[in-house]
Amino acid sequence: MSSNVQPPPILPPDVISIRGLSLKTSKAGLDTWHRAGRSQPVTVDAWVRAPVAVAGISDLVTESVHYGTLCKAITKVVETNAAVAGQDARTNPKKLATEVIESAFDIGAENVRVRLCFPKKLLRADGAGVEVAMHRYTPYGSDPVTIDVDEKAFIEGLHVFGIIGVNPWERLEKQEVVIGVDVHGPGSGDADVVRVADEVVNVVENASFQTIEALVTALTRFLCVDKALEKVTVKAEKPRAIAFARGPAVQITRSRRYYSTEATAFRQQVNDKEHIAYLGMGSNLGERAALMSAALIELENRGIRVLATSSMYESAPMYVENQPRFLNAVCKIATTMTPHELLAAVQDVEKNALGRVKLIDKGPRSIDLDILLYDDIVLRDGKILSIPHLLMLEREFVLRPLAQLAPDYIHPVTCTTIAKHLDHLCPPDEFISDLYTVIPLKLPRGPINQLMFDTIHHVHTPTHLMAILNVTPDSFSDGGDHISLDDILATARDFVANKATIIDIGGQSTHPKSVNPGPAVELERVLPAIKLLRSHKEFDNVVISVDTYYASVARGAVEAGADIINDVSAGALDPDMFPTAVRLDVPIVLMHTRGTPQTMSSMTQYANDDVIADAADELAERVREAEKAGIKRWNMILDPGLGFAKNSKQNLNILRELKFFIHSRREFDGLPWLLGPSRKGFIGKLTGREQPKDRVAGTGAAISACIAGGAEIVRVHDPKEIGDVLAVADMIYRNPASLALRKRK
């Protein structure tokens, strides 16, 4: 029979409410002017869950929690002067809300929710207050029990002015944004809404956003992570965004636990004491590149470890345009210093070590070091220090080098990666950049103190012609041609006359059938040639590279006057090459190969017959090893190694897919490329020309492919003939007119 017994009906959630009861109180804590115990307006909303079934049938006031009685009880509690009641004049909103709920309990209510809004609490907000819900019940034979059901503090209509939007005028002029914030969870009713409002204003007005989504995400993360609030809801509205609407808005709710699951390596310290930071570097006065290198040394002298550097870019001045062009870069550092200690050290480097004198804000400067990021903190210390840097997201000359070092770093305010910020600022298919990659030369003898490349579009700078000067008896193409000093001098003059900007001097043949003479013999061959050219001022504007994989030869050659190391093994054949390149602080060409010149022909097997992917992976690994050794990215030039551990088909694949190869790995970003197809065997096979010196025309075709694919330097034996190829190919493939056409499309 028991199975036929029906359970008692569930009482419906009847609600009696009072909305918008306007009162005044002295129990709300500090007022707009931060005064305690002063009367201020308050709007009360109250909801009481109570069954109305009996009152609904009997129509008797006494059978319900009557709204009139509830209103009187609330009014009495709220408007009783705190001093008269013998209470602390600093009674806070949560305590007042609790008193209101207690007064409702006293007239028979059991489930009560109260919302107190103080419209004059904050100078810049429509209101702020608390919302508290409590439940009271009496167990059989026991005293009444009160349970805290819910509570939150809130800010309504906080009016802030910040940079937000994608339209050009929105990036220049601050506009109004209306923010709402709810702080949830136990103890949230005690939140200091005045401080929360101040901090929200500081974040919004000192940052730059393109979307409302990024703004609310940044604020929830800031409040949960930096301010340790357990759970928040943030709403943002742009009143002026849509002409005939109140405005679009986005609202999200996040918790600390949500952000604790974020995975990013950039938020990890190197160890228990060191922090990771990124510094922007710039100079447009004096020996710009030398000053930036000196700044790195000075940072190390102060115990700040330089972990990596970006490429170096030359850019037009921004903000104050009537000044020289800048060199810019970014370095990644590890430090035990606090942000303010790091700022003091950076300023000491600028002013005391390198003699910077600031004339006007954003004006000319010999050296400029800015803290861009420090771990994942958000710090806004007035005009003294702001982290992340306030203007970094609108500066290509900051974002592009920073994206080389930290593409996946999540900006702690916008919660967007640096790589995405760069794409937003400089859309790859639409944006035309005016940045140029710079390879600085350490010992300039004439006006040439750097090599400049357009590694972004490959159109704004001409292709550099590197002429080959082999002072060897056994090179496959020109062995024995340049043995006497007179021959060397005459050939070098011919190279310069045919517009060669770089002369590559080699003392060892890397042909598969060659015999390694050793570093001592190699030095005996290259040093006289380098010293000869450096003794003639007519070669002051010519860059000299030394073709060697021996560290001792590289060191001797640079000391004799060479500017660049051209290492066909990318540092793999001599473990001392990378440390030597670091000490010399000169550019180095890192070329892909396998084995030694004598064994490389037997090492042409690539996974899945994909020379592009495998060679790119192996060269990227050499770049990483060079960075670990301390070689600056602005000292790196890359070479895919045509003819080295590659057969004819593979060489052609690289030429055909060169553009893809160049952009296939993050490690290659911003680095210039050198290619040397000159007189190679694969050209002989295609043309039937057995003698290397007969392969000039075929070389010209290969050179055109190199230029079309994005090569910045081509290495050739025949600068006169190939110079004509460059003149035509550059006008076709490296012509800025192609960008103008692309933009119109």
PyMOL commands that set and color helices and strands:
alter all, ss='L'
color gray80, all
select helices_A, chain A and resi 2-4+53-58+61-63+67-79+93-106+168-172+188-190+193-205+212-226+256-260+265-267+288-301+339-353+392-394+396-405+418-425+485-497+519-534+537-539+551-560+577-584+600-602+607-609+611-629+633-635+648-656+658-662+666-668+681-687+692-694+696-709+719-733+737-744
alter helices_A, ss='H'
color red, helices_A
select strands_A, chain A and resi 15-25+40-49+111-118+125-137+145-164+175-184+208-209+231-237+249-255+275-283+305-309+312-315+326-335+368-374+379-381+385-387+436-440+450-453+464-470+502-506+543-547+564-567+588-591+636-639+674-675+713-716
alter strands_A, ss='S'
color yellow, strands_A
deselect
rebuild
show_as cartoon
